[in-house]
Amino acid sequence: GYFSPALPRAMLLALLLAVVGCLKDRRVLNFATPALIFVVLYSLLPHKELRFVLYAVPLLNVATAHALSPIWNKGHLSKLVVLAGFAAHLLCCGLFLSASYHNYPGGPAFQVLHEQAPCSQNTTVYIGNYAAQNGVSRFGERCESLFDRRWNYVKTEDLSVETIKNFDLLLVEPKEVHHFRKTHSVVEKFHAYAGLKFSKEPPFLLKKKKVPTATLR
């Protein structure tokens, strides 16, 4: 669901403070209730993405601000504590932003794919499921227009290996490459964020894994 782990990842400590703010003042709870109902209703849907419930975060941040206001008003030391927490929050957001930036390898792979043949040439393109979910979109289809459809993009799932072999260009996962060694050659491999790996000494190390591979007949 969205209450775990999506919202905790998006708001971090601010979510806990939002709970405190709602418990402290019923007016704040009434203000945040529509956001909570919104998140609950979206949690019932089978397909979940954080972007669907981001609209609730500003309302919950109001509850967070209410919880922090008495601490902020206590004195200069308390203000420093709040500012330090805010700086730590920004640092974590920057880390998550970097991870998200590297988590859509299908986009760069799609760009490289378009460099393999001119748009004037009749070309068939197969886009695997992983690439389709991680960066490939209609906005990246450089060689298709209403008046010239020489490039044919196919994202159909469950196609047989023999059928996929007939496509000129493929975007597939590393585990699928061995099926096409005789008909296609690997053009370039792309990587994506796979998780945090803590080193003995700072800073954190980002561990990457190989994901969609652009291949060319």
N, C-alpha and C positions, 0 to 999 in steps of 0.2 A: 504494500500500500504506500500511500504518500507520507503517512505519519512516520514511517520507518522503511527505508532510510532516506527518502528523497528530501523531505523538509529539514530533518536534522543536518544533512549535508549542505543544504542551501543556506540555513540560518545559523548553524553551529550553536554557540552558547546563547545567541539571541533568542532561540526558541525556548530554552529553559527560562530565560528572563521574561519572555512573553507570558508563560504560564504563571509566573510569580505576579506579573502585572494584572492579569485577569483575576487571580485569587484575592489580590489586595483591594480591588475596586470593582464593584458590580457594574458600574457605568462602562468601564473598560471591557469587561466581559461581554456586555451587550453590544459594544462596538465591534468586537472581534468575532462574535457569534456568526454573522453572515459568512465570514471568511472560512470559519471552521465547517459550517454546513456545506459550503461550496467544495471544500476539500473532501469531505465525507462522500458527497454525491459522486464526485469524479473518481473516488476510490472504487466505486461499484463497477466502473467500466473495465473491461478486460485489458485494453491497451493503455498503458500508463507512460507518460513522459512528464518530466518536471516542468516543462514549459506550459503545460496545460493548467497548472495551479500556481504559477508565479504571481498571478494577480492577487493572491491572498497574502503574499509576503508583506506588502506595505502596511496592510491593516494590522498584521501581527507585530510589525515593527513599532507601531504606535503603543501597543501593550508593553513592548520591551522598553521603550523610552519612558513610560510611566513607572516601570520598576526601577529604572536607573536614576530618575529625577531626585529622589531623596538622598542617594549616595553622592550625586553631583553637587548638591547644595550643602553638604557637610563641611567642606573646606577645601583648601588647595591640595592636600594629600589625596583626598578622595577623588578630586578631579584628575589627578595624575594616574590613579588606578583605573579610572574609566577610560582615559586616553590610551593607556597601555593596553587595555583589553581591546579597544577599537583598533589599535595598530596590529595586534596579534590576529584579529579578525581579518583585516586587510591582507596580511601575509598569507593566511590560509586561503583566502579567496584567490590570491594571485597564484598559489600552488595549484588549486583546483582548475583555474583558468588555463594554466599551462597544460595540465592533463587533458582537459577538454579539447584544447587546440590540436593535440596529437591523437585524438580519439576518433577522427573522421578521415581515415586514410583513403577511403574511396574517392574523395574529391581530388586530391593530387594525382591519384592513379588515373582518374578519368581525364585529367588534363594531359598527362603523358600519352594516354591512348590516342588522343586526337592528333598527336604529332606523328603517328605512324603511317598515315595515309592522307592524301589531299581530300578536301571536301568534294571536289569534282569527280572523285572516283566512287563507283558503286561499292559500298562496304557494309558488311553485316557485323553487328557488335552484340556479343552476349555479355550480360552483366549478372554476375552471381549474386546470391541472396545477401551475403555479408556486405559486399560493396554497395548494394542497393540501399541497405539500412545505415550505412556509415559514410555518407558524403556524396554519393551519386544522386543527382536530381536532374529534372528537365532543364533547369537553368544552365547546366553544364554541357548540354547537347549543342555544340558549336556548329555542327554540320547538318542541321535539320531546320527547314523553314516551310512555310505554307506552299511555296512555289517550287521548292527543290528538295526532294526527299531521297537523295542518293544514298544517304546513310540510314540504315535500319537498326534501331536500338531495341533489343529484346530483353525483358526482365522476367520472362515466364519461368516459374519454378517447376521442378520435377521433370525437366527435359532429360532425355537419355543422353549418356555420354556420346554415343554415336551421332546424335543430332547436334550436340554442341560442337563437335569436331568440324562441322560444316561451316561454322562461323569464321569470319576473317580475323576478328579481334576478340579477345576474351579478357574479362576481369574475374579472376577466380581466387580461391584461397590456396595457400601452400599445400594443404592436404589433398587438393584436387589436381595439382599440376601433373602428377605422374600419369594421369589418364591421357594427357595431350602431348607427351614428349615426342612422339613420332610425327605429329601433325603441326605442332607449333613450337616456337622457341621463346624462352623467357626474355622479355625486354627489360623489365626493372621490377624490383621488390620494394614494397613499402612497409613501414612499421607503424605500430600504434601503441599507445600507453597500455600497460598491463597491470600496473600496481606499484605501490611504494615499497622500496627495499631500504631498510635502515642500515646505514653503514656504522662502523665503530666510531668514526669521526664525522662531524658535520661537514658539508650539508647533506640533505637527503639525496639519495640516488633514485632516478626514475628507471624502472625496469621496463624494457620494451619487448614486444613480440612481433613476429612476422605475421602480416595479414594480407589482404588481397594482392595478388600478383598480376601485373599486366603482361599478357602474352601475345605473341604475334605469329601468324602462320608463316 
